[in-house]
Amino acid sequence: ETPLEPDREVIDVRLARIESCLSQLEPFGELSEMQFLARYDRYREAKKLVAAALATVASIARHLQKTTGRNGEEPMRTLVGMEVLDEEVAERLTRSLRLAGTLNRAHFDEDRDIVYDFVRSELDTLVAFARAVAAWMNGRETA
């Protein structure tokens, strides 16, 4: 398979989707666990936004991976090799993406805890991903 150039428009639209999810998730991160878990609608909305943000991260990673022709390896590994992401962000995202796969299979109580913990501790990782991808894309345009 011949490597392709990254599509700037596709990346920009997907980065905007992540930013939208982040802005909607921020208020949930300010709630105590008790406040968050007290209302099912908060959990449901946060879960939907976490799933959408992580699906978009995976989509961007796959899109950029296609530009290398290295489709056999784990996408975050590819992004480290491309110098888009550093090791720590890639590892955190890999764990988060695995976690996202368990969200619909987990028992409700576990699921709530997973979503709350993600909102409290991993939003910075999504910010770091979006910034790293944007910087990498900008660097390609000025190179």
C-alpha positions in Angstrom: 0.0 0.0 0.0 1.4 3.4 -1.0 1.7 5.9 1.8 -0.6 8.9 1.5 -0.4 12.5 2.6 -2.4 13.4 5.7 -5.6 15.2 4.8 -5.5 18.5 6.7 -9.3 19.1 6.5 -10.0 15.6 7.9 -7.5 16.2 10.8 -8.9 19.7 11.5 -12.5 18.4 11.6 -11.5 15.6 13.9 -9.4 17.8 16.2 -12.4 20.2 16.5 -14.6 17.2 17.5 -12.1 16.4 20.3 -12.0 20.0 21.4 -15.8 20.1 21.5 -15.9 16.9 23.6 -13.3 18.3 26.0 -15.2 21.6 26.5 -18.3 19.6 27.3 -16.5 17.2 29.6 -14.7 19.9 31.7 -17.6 20.7 33.9 -18.0 17.0 34.9 -14.3 17.0 36.0 -15.1 19.8 38.5 -17.8 17.7 40.3 -17.1 15.5 43.3 -17.6 11.8 42.7 -20.8 12.0 44.8 -22.2 14.8 42.6 -21.2 13.0 39.4 -22.7 9.7 40.4 -25.8 11.1 42.0 -27.4 11.8 38.6 -27.6 9.1 35.9 -27.9 11.8 33.1 -24.4 13.2 34.0 -22.8 9.8 33.8 -24.7 9.0 30.5 -23.6 12.3 28.9 -20.0 12.0 30.1 -19.8 8.4 28.9 -21.1 9.4 25.4 -18.5 12.3 25.2 -15.6 10.1 26.4 -16.5 7.4 23.9 -16.7 10.0 21.1 -13.4 11.7 22.0 -11.6 8.4 22.2 -13.1 7.1 18.9 -11.9 10.4 17.3 -8.4 9.9 18.7 -8.4 6.4 17.2 -9.6 7.7 13.9 -6.9 10.4 13.7 -4.3 7.8 14.7 -5.4 5.4 11.9 -5.5 8.3 9.4 -2.0 9.4 10.2 -0.8 5.7 10.3 -2.0 5.3 6.7 0.5 8.0 5.7 3.3 5.7 6.7 2.2 2.5 5.0 2.9 0.8 8.4 -0.6 -0.5 9.0 0.4 -3.6 10.9 1.5 -2.0 14.1 -0.4 -0.5 17.0 -1.4 3.1 15.9 0.0 4.9 18.9 3.4 3.2 18.4 3.3 4.4 14.8 2.7 8.0 16.0 5.7 7.8 18.4 7.8 6.6 15.5 6.5 9.5 13.3 7.5 11.8 16.2 3.9 13.0 16.6 3.5 11.8 20.2 5.9 11.2 23.0 6.0 7.8 24.7 4.0 8.8 27.8 1.1 10.3 25.9 1.0 7.3 23.6 1.0 4.8 26.5 -1.8 6.7 28.3 -3.9 6.9 25.1 -3.3 3.2 24.4 -4.6 2.4 27.9 -7.5 4.7 27.5 -8.5 3.2 24.1 -8.4 -0.3 25.7 -10.6 1.0 28.5 -13.0 2.5 26.1 -13.5 -0.9 24.6 -14.7 -2.2 28.0 -17.2 0.6 28.7 -20.2 -1.1 27.2 -19.3 -4.5 28.6 -18.6 -3.5 32.1 -21.1 -3.7 34.9 -22.9 -0.3 35.5 -21.1 0.4 38.8 -17.7 -0.3 37.2 -18.6 1.6 34.1 -19.5 4.7 36.2 -16.2 4.6 38.0 -14.3 4.2 34.8 -16.0 7.2 33.2 -15.6 9.4 36.3 -11.9 8.4 36.7 -11.3 9.2 33.0 -12.9 12.6 33.3 -10.9 13.4 36.5 -7.5 12.2 35.3 -7.2 11.8 31.5 -8.6 15.0 29.9 -5.1 16.4 29.9 -4.0 13.4 27.8 -6.6 14.3 25.2 -5.4 17.9 25.2 -1.8 16.8 24.8 -2.8 14.5 21.9 -4.7 17.3 20.1 -1.9 19.8 20.6 0.8 17.3 19.4 -1.2 16.4 16.3 -1.8 20.0 15.4 1.8 21.0 16.0 3.0 18.0 13.8 0.6 19.0 11.0 1.7 22.6 11.2 5.3 21.5 11.1 4.7 19.6 7.9 3.3 22.7 6.3 6.3 24.8 7.2 8.9 22.2 6.3 
